[in-house]
Amino acid sequence: MTSLQLLAVRIVLGIIAVGCVGIQVILLPELVRETAESDPWALRFAIPYAWAAALAVACLEVGLVAVWVLLGKVRRGAIFSTNSFTWVNAIIIAASIATAIIAGVLVWHLGVEGQGPPGLILMMGSAAVGGTAFVLLMLVMRRLLEQATALQSELNEVV
């Protein structure tokens, strides 16, 4: 990757990170406050759902940090090292936890409550399926990184 490409990716990651913090600090508390004012009965759902959303967003932030570190390794030409696996594993674990949170809220919403707006159910279902697909993709990418790291080690021995 060129320096300009790395800079562009880091700018986008920074924008996403600021958006995540905004969701956690401003949007979620505001949604809980509005829910309490408009429908006090629904407040029993708003607070746990806000916590679940905040935790899912925190998982996204962990993934952003891991990608940031991996970009630094790409810039230094050190991506094919064994300590890169720690950061790839962090992405996989964070995505798995976020997907489990979303799936758990969806199951609770449908199974226990037995109701919900179709749009919300569709959105959470899509996020759960998309999260699962992302985790599986990252597992494949981790395996490719393992193979590339082994080949790089062999090449270093030959040279």
Beta strands, then each sheet from edge to edge (+ up, - down):
end
